[in-house]
Amino acid sequence: MARLFVALSLPAAVKEELVRAIEMLESRVAGARWVPKENLHLTLAFLGRVEDDRVADVSGAVAAAVEGHVDFTVRLGSLGAFPSAKRARVLWAGLDDPTRGLAGVADSVGEALERLGFPREARAFAPHVTLARVKTPGPVLLDLTLQPIAFPVERISLFESRLGRPHAVYNELATFPFRRGS
């Protein structure tokens, strides 16, 4: 069984900016499990444990889902917390998605995976990169400003997550490029 998710990998400059933010936030947030630089990504769909003989079907469904999409640009946005900064359980960095390209891709992927029997996320898609998970929810001051780095989104990937210590290891199984825009 493989533990799978579909995600957008981030360019090095974006990861560096997120690491800068993490380093500044670490002293402010007690009991947080911080995401290591190599694991920073934007999840489009989390599938959980999938039988090995279904991985090819998942890959095919994601490939078909992105066929109609063209590349687009997003920008690193602001910091936030789920469910709120007053009761932070997850700290994240948002991505500004002015063309709604990410939302469209997430919707297409979710629809394709739903046809294979995977449940769709009930919550509305909110493009974000998880920075930390907080053991005991509490208030957090998120007054840092991120550099608004813009970057092209030209592909998404299917990843396998292997749980381990000190953190999970992600293995890219397949990449799905978008069509080039005009």
WOJORA-V950372 format. One record per run of one state. SS is the DSSP state (@ for helix, = for strand, . for the rest). FROM is the first residue (numbers start at 1). TO is the last residue. If there is no record, write none. Layout:
ss=SS from=FROM to=TO
ss=SS from=FROM to=TO
This chain:
ss=. from=1 to=1
ss== from=2 to=9
ss=. from=10 to=11
ss=@ from=12 to=25
ss=. from=26 to=31
ss== from=32 to=34
ss=. from=35 to=36
ss=@ from=37 to=39
ss=. from=40 to=40
ss== from=41 to=50
ss=. from=51 to=51
ss=@ from=52 to=66
ss=. from=67 to=69
ss== from=70 to=70
ss=. from=71 to=71
ss== from=72 to=82
ss=. from=83 to=84
ss=@ from=85 to=87
ss== from=88 to=96
ss=. from=97 to=100
ss=@ from=101 to=115
ss=. from=116 to=127
ss== from=128 to=138
ss=. from=139 to=149
ss== from=150 to=153
ss=. from=154 to=154
ss== from=155 to=162
ss=. from=163 to=168
ss== from=169 to=177
ss=. from=178 to=178
ss== from=179 to=179
ss=. from=180 to=182
